[in-house]
Amino acid sequence: MLRFLALFISIILINLPVLAASGLDGRFYLSKASYSAGEPIYLIFEVKNSGTQPLRILTANPLSFCGGYKIEVEGSKKQESRGCFEGMAGSCVSSDEILKPGKTHTDRILLNQRYDLRKPGRYSLRVTHNLQYDSTIEISAVLTPSSPSESFDAQLEVVLEPTDEASLRLEFQKYVLELQSTDLMRQVIAGQVIANLAPPFLEGTIEQMLKSPELQGLGVLGLRNLGTPTSHRTLAEFVERSAPEQSSGAYQNAISYLGDIGDRSDLATLLGVAKANPPGSYSRELAVQAAGKVGGDDAVPPLVDQLSDPSIDVRQSAVRGLSYTGSRSAVPVLIELLASPEERVSGTAEFSLQTLTHYRASERNSGVTPAANYVRWSQWWNRYGQNATIYRYDECGDVAMLD
């Protein structure tokens, strides 16, 4: 009898809800049980202060790198492709919110903004949110990386049912109308849905978004996601007719998107954009990298020409651009650059060789200079260069040491 009672009590305790030590209760759920393929999909996160004291929580764009979210959708391609060896950098806007006892904060996350979810099927969704908080609520208080945090996670299933264009047109009609709203935030939210889902029947609407200063960046994103010959041509024309711009935004994104498309017909356009932008500018760097991506073997000679430019910024961008070509002919050029007395050139050349070959000559932070590795790289290339596998910037894999 006592054993039965102990077992009974154990079962009760196992199934009792466990309140987080912070007093924060969080849950994830999808806005609908199933969706029509091609309609917006929202992941909802609600966090409630179930404690007795107010808490300061960190709020940020959930899809920015400082948002604290890790989202993975198996079977779906990410909308933005990064190089295999690129680091995470940039800045984002975040703020604090005082969550009073009994109150709830809600994040609505448009999954289509991160993943291409336009085909019918069942997709496994795994999500984790690391939420920073603090019990200090004075106006001068701020959350820091050392502030305590609570982790919430879930595994859900996204179900996309087959649909037809007529149904999707009806679904998107409300978003098209919202583009005419006098409320800028409503315009932007509608533009995000249209740009990320990019239904082909709204290609004209997306092109019109380019004419709005507030929606221009979303128009550029929509053209990339459309992926049609017409949208590609419109994107290239936008880059060609735009004046050089040094701040982040539609112009720089359009340059990067042309590189991601990878059409060799854009090589001349991108080289022209690189020349039009001043040395040291990020716009020029993006154009050079994009030229390497689209040009392949054809991009190597013009990038080599830029290695004699008087600006170190241009020379370094050219070295970086060579790493994006996926071209075998770029490797011997980069090996010779290891002997450059300019650290920015030789260091970038060494990293570029790793991108192209998935090899390195010495361990990171070993103190061995690129010039000291020149002989090893030269010997390896003479021995294996003719048959060595050369990788594109987006072909990821393990990095080995040179034989």
CORBEL-V963680 format. One record per residue. N is the residue number from 1. SS is DSSP state (H for helix, E for strand, L for the rest). PSI is psi as a letter, one per 40 degrees, with the letter a starting at -180 (NA if undefined). D_FIRST is the distance of its C-alpha to the first C-alpha in Angstrom with 2 decimals. Layout:
n = {N N}
ss = {SS SS}
psi = {PSI PSI}
d_first = {D_FIRST D_FIRST}
This chain:
n = {1 2 3 4 5 6 7 8 9 10 11 12 13 14 15 16 17 18 19 20 21 22 23 24 25 26 27 28 29 30 31 32 33 34 35 36 37 38 39 40 41 42 43 44 45 46 47 48 49 50 51 52 53 54 55 56 57 58 59 60 61 62 63 64 65 66 67 68 69 70 71 72 73 74 75 76 77 78 79 80 81 82 83 84 85 86 87 88 89 90 91 92 93 94 95 96 97 98 99 100 101 102 103 104 105 106 107 108 109 110 111 112 113 114 115 116 117 118 119 120 121 122 123 124 125 126 127 128 129 130 131 132 133 134 135 136 137 138 139 140 141 142 143 144 145 146 147 148 149 150 151 152 153 154 155 156 157 158 159 160 161 162 163 164 165 166 167 168 169 170 171 172 173 174 175 176 177 178 179 180 181 182 183 184 185 186 187 188 189 190 191 192 193 194 195 196 197 198 199 200 201 202 203 204 205 206 207 208 209 210 211 212 213 214 215 216 217 218 219 220 221 222 223 224 225 226 227 228 229 230 231 232 233 234 235 236 237 238 239 240 241 242 243 244 245 246 247 248 249 250 251 252 253 254 255 256 257 258 259 260 261 262 263 264 265 266 267 268 269 270 271 272 273 274 275 276 277 278 279 280 281 282 283 284 285 286 287 288 289 290 291 292 293 294 295 296 297 298 299 300 301 302 303 304 305 306 307 308 309 310 311 312 313 314 315 316 317 318 319 320 321 322 323 324 325 326 327 328 329 330 331 332 333 334 335 336 337 338 339 340 341 342 343 344 345 346 347 348 349 350 351 352 353 354 355 356 357 358 359 360 361 362 363 364 365 366 367 368 369 370 371 372 373 374 375 376 377 378 379 380 381 382 383 384 385 386 387 388 389 390 391 392 393 394 395 396 397 398 399 400 401 402 403}
ss = {L H H H H H H H H H H H H H H L L L L L L L L E E E E E E E L L L L E E L L L L L E E E E E E E E L L L L L E E E E E E L L L L L L L L E E E E E L L L L E L L L L L L L L L L L L L L L E E E E E E L L L L E E E E E E E H H H L E L L L L L E E E E E E E E E E E E E E L L L L L L L L L L L L L L E E E E E E E E E E E E E L L L H H H H H H H H H H H H H H L L L L L H H H H H H H H H H H H H H L L H H H H H H H H H H L L L L L L H H H H H H H H H H H L L H H H H H H H H H H H H H L L L L L L L L H H H H H H H H H H H H L L H H H H H H H H H H H H H L L L L L H H H H H H H H H H H H H H L H H H H H H H H H H H H L L L H H H H H H H H H H H H L L L L L H H H H H H H H H L L L L L H H H H H H H H H H H H H H H L E E L L L L L L L L L L H H H H H H H H H H H H H H L L L L L L L L L L L L L L L E E L L}
psi = {d d d d d d d d d d d d d d e h h h h i d e e h h i i i i i d i d i i h h e i i h h h h h h h h g e a e i i i h i h h i h d e i e e e e i h h h h h e i h i d h h i i d e i i h i a i i h i i i h h h i h e i i h h h h h h d e d d i h g e i i a h h h h h i h h h h i i i e h e i d e i i i i d e i i i h h i i i h i h h h h i i a i d d d d d d d e d d d d d d d e i e h d d d d d d d d d d d d d d f h d e f d d d d d d d d e h d d e d d d d d d d d d d d f i d d d d d d d d d d d d e i i h h e i i a d d d d d d d d d d d d f h e e e d d d d d d d d d d i i i e i d d d d d d d d d d d d d d b d d e d d d d d d e e e i e h d d d d d d d d d d d d e d f h d e d d d d d d d e d e h e h d d d d d d d d d d d d d d e f i i e i i i f e e h i d d d e d d d d d d d d d d e d d e i h h i i d e h i i i h i i i NA}
d_first = {0.00 3.81 5.44 5.07 6.16 8.62 9.85 10.41 12.30 14.18 15.41 16.64 18.43 20.00 21.49 22.75 26.56 27.79 30.93 33.52 34.49 37.92 36.75 38.32 36.58 38.47 38.41 40.77 41.76 44.82 47.18 46.88 44.67 47.75 51.37 54.75 56.13 58.61 57.18 55.81 52.17 50.49 47.39 45.97 44.16 42.88 41.72 40.52 40.44 37.08 37.56 39.43 42.50 45.27 45.48 48.48 47.89 50.31 51.83 54.14 55.22 52.06 54.24 56.16 55.18 54.23 52.00 48.87 47.97 47.55 47.87 48.03 48.72 48.63 51.49 53.71 56.76 57.07 59.96 61.29 61.99 62.40 63.98 61.74 62.66 63.18 61.27 59.80 62.18 63.35 62.36 60.46 60.13 56.92 56.10 53.45 51.74 50.06 46.82 45.88 42.32 41.27 44.22 44.26 46.65 47.30 49.05 50.53 51.33 53.82 52.60 55.96 57.55 55.95 55.42 57.54 55.41 58.02 57.01 54.48 51.24 47.73 47.51 44.52 44.58 42.95 43.48 42.68 43.90 44.16 44.79 46.40 45.80 46.49 45.78 49.44 51.24 54.68 57.57 58.76 55.41 55.07 52.42 53.21 51.86 49.92 48.14 44.34 43.16 40.17 39.76 38.76 38.74 38.30 39.11 40.72 42.91 46.44 47.59 51.37 52.74 56.36 58.80 62.51 65.19 65.67 62.05 62.26 65.56 63.97 61.05 63.46 65.91 64.06 64.19 67.91 68.49 66.56 69.07 71.61 69.50 71.07 67.76 67.95 64.18 63.81 66.64 65.01 61.57 63.32 65.45 62.44 60.94 64.29 65.11 61.80 61.46 65.25 65.67 69.06 70.27 70.15 72.38 75.15 72.84 71.71 75.35 76.07 73.35 75.54 78.07 75.70 75.39 71.85 70.72 72.92 70.21 67.94 70.90 71.31 67.61 67.91 70.94 69.04 66.09 68.41 69.66 72.71 76.26 77.41 74.73 75.50 79.18 78.52 76.38 79.17 81.76 79.70 79.70 83.41 84.56 82.33 83.92 82.36 79.40 77.69 74.67 71.50 71.36 72.62 75.51 73.53 70.70 73.26 74.74 71.35 70.54 73.84 72.82 69.45 71.28 73.29 76.49 79.50 81.82 80.44 81.58 84.93 83.34 80.84 83.50 85.64 82.84 82.34 86.03 86.11 83.45 84.35 83.41 80.15 78.76 75.33 76.89 79.20 76.39 74.38 77.48 78.15 74.60 74.70 78.06 76.51 73.69 76.03 78.98 77.57 80.53 82.95 81.50 82.15 85.95 85.87 83.02 84.99 87.95 85.89 85.28 88.82 88.30 89.27 85.92 83.07 80.65 82.26 82.28 78.61 77.76 79.82 77.90 74.61 76.02 76.79 73.10 72.43 75.09 73.15 76.60 77.46 80.80 79.08 77.62 80.90 81.91 78.73 79.10 82.56 81.21 78.94 82.14 82.93 83.55 81.75 78.07 77.07 78.77 77.66 74.05 73.80 75.44 72.81 69.99 71.88 72.17 68.41 68.02 70.52 69.54 65.94 67.30 68.00 70.08 68.13 64.76 64.33 65.24 66.82 70.10 72.09 74.64 75.41 78.91 77.49 75.59 78.74 79.73 76.29 76.21 79.80 79.15 75.99 77.85 80.81 78.53 76.03 77.39 78.83 75.53 72.95 70.55 71.39 68.70 68.84 67.44 64.42 63.63 60.83 59.76 59.26 62.13 63.37 65.82 69.38 70.16}
